[in-house]
Amino acid sequence: MRLDDLDPTENARDLGSGGSGGGFPLFALLPILFGRRMGCGTIVLLLAIGAVWVAMSGGGGLGGMLGSAGGGGQVAAPGGGGGQGAAACSTGERLEACRVMTSTEQVWGQIFQQAGRQYKPATINFFTGGANSRCGFASSAVGPFYCPADEGVYLDTAFFDELASRFGAQGDAARAYVIAHEIGHHIQNLLGTSEQVSRMQAKSSETESNALSVRLELQADCFAGVWATRSGRLEPGDIEEGMTAANAIGDDTLQKQAQGRVVPDSFTHGTSEQRMKWLKRGLDSGDPGQCDTFKGDI
């Protein structure tokens, strides 16, 4: 992707090192296998035994990360942070992420303006090991996530090494897809979609709640595609990189790898085919109006 000409976003924070964690066990990147409910906000979110691993490693409870989109009072960030704004974009991978954020601000700012609304950018919060947000504490094992309560994307860039080495999703476009997906959740938060889904989930069975989560995640994939095509920054091979990442993290693919079988009722993000389908819909249309995953079949 052509990103070098972009200034890094000013909406960045370096939270430093937060608690234990260190490393990304493979199972922490797998979808939920046993039907636990999930809130919006991760591209590859924790499965049940991953939560056990976090607790055993001293990472603390996942509280709000697995529950409502709201949150209590502000939780202080871990100490040792390295600054805000461009100063937080202190490594090559962080700088790339900050430039992707700048592009998302430009694209979604224009889309919102055309709709007669003002876009409020999300923050990107870099951390190592673990981080506090208004959604609670999360270990790096959770992967990238979005917290609606403080409108922030949280990222330990070590996740990208795992994405490339274990799942074969390499390249700047694959990494950008991860961030753009989380921004997709930010769009859902700004539009009130996340809150509506949370209310519906509160009244639903576990299976129904999971199905709603799938539709939310697929819409975030579609929004990621909208950003990518409207950014005008795609280069040859970028679409293939994004598709490879979407294929690698489908619920069915990950469950087959983990346990040799799939449990559709426990899906929370969608199959590989569905994730690629909705990413491609966003890429092909460039129209967020084409991303309504809550109508009809998915």
Secondary structure as GFF3:
##gff-version 3
##sequence-region A 1 298
A	DSSP	beta_strand	12	17	.	.	.	ID=ss1
A	DSSP	three_ten_helix	26	29	.	.	.	ID=ss2
A	DSSP	alpha_helix	48	56	.	.	.	ID=ss3
A	DSSP	three_ten_helix	63	66	.	.	.	ID=ss4
A	DSSP	beta_strand	83	84	.	.	.	ID=ss5
A	DSSP	three_ten_helix	85	88	.	.	.	ID=ss6
A	DSSP	alpha_helix	92	114	.	.	.	ID=ss7
A	DSSP	beta_strand	123	128	.	.	.	ID=ss8
A	DSSP	beta_strand	130	133	.	.	.	ID=ss9
A	DSSP	beta_strand	136	139	.	.	.	ID=ss10
A	DSSP	three_ten_helix	140	142	.	.	.	ID=ss11
A	DSSP	beta_strand	145	147	.	.	.	ID=ss12
A	DSSP	beta_strand	152	155	.	.	.	ID=ss13
A	DSSP	alpha_helix	158	167	.	.	.	ID=ss14
A	DSSP	alpha_helix	172	191	.	.	.	ID=ss15
A	DSSP	alpha_helix	193	202	.	.	.	ID=ss16
A	DSSP	alpha_helix	206	231	.	.	.	ID=ss17
A	DSSP	alpha_helix	238	248	.	.	.	ID=ss18
A	DSSP	alpha_helix	251	259	.	.	.	ID=ss19
A	DSSP	three_ten_helix	264	266	.	.	.	ID=ss20
A	DSSP	alpha_helix	272	285	.	.	.	ID=ss21
A	DSSP	three_ten_helix	288	290	.	.	.	ID=ss22
###
